[in-house]
């Protein structure tokens, strides 16, 4: 498994397994399958309501804890220094672990600075090994990262062959922040990625599918990808991407697929933000 190095020197796998929208009752089985297939990065969140399933699968796997890279996220309802601190301890309990490898702020709204202070304290206390953010678009990311003491080590964003996030790359590099891709196979627009004739044609000589090419394209950019599937066969296909290397020409061909550079969800839309704050704040 190829890895990327975070700003604090910690190594993070470039491919992981995400459990967004995995039913809590099915999560333990899915994560168990993912670990057996060979995934060592698992991405969950408080708002997914399946941290218990992730924790149970890890505990029963027999895999040493230090070999698993575990990510979770603080939800907006837990924003603020005191509430975030309590939620971190609750996540540790549900995940059955003494530490979280990477903790992210899930949304860029609410008392994010208070949340970050709690995360910085957890980081210094060893409860968390790395901290970062999620869904922080370029201007919001700069405003946040400019003022905090510990700079975000990761920004998790919607990123795939159709949503390439080129605009924010320079800003992230300025803060030595790694990008992590949710929806790496397209999310709701998955057919546009896995059904791509261009990706299929590129993959054919390598014996790879369009989905495998899409994931390889991300990891070759140094972007951490966390595809989700509830089917073990697809989990196996998604992780089988490190035995080939796309050429510069192929990488450039895929770059022409970009349709929505900053994503199909506008996290700066006033109505969307109003909904988040009024519903969960």
Helices and strands as residue ranges (DSSP letters): E 3-5, E 11-13, E 17-18, H 24-37, E 41-43, G 46-48, H 51-61, G 65-67, E 69-74, G 76-78, H 81-95, E 102-105, H 112-125, E 131-134, H 138-147, E 154-158, H 169-174, E 178-182, G 187-189, H 190-194, H 197-204, H 210-220, E 224-225, H 232-239, H 248-255, H 270-280
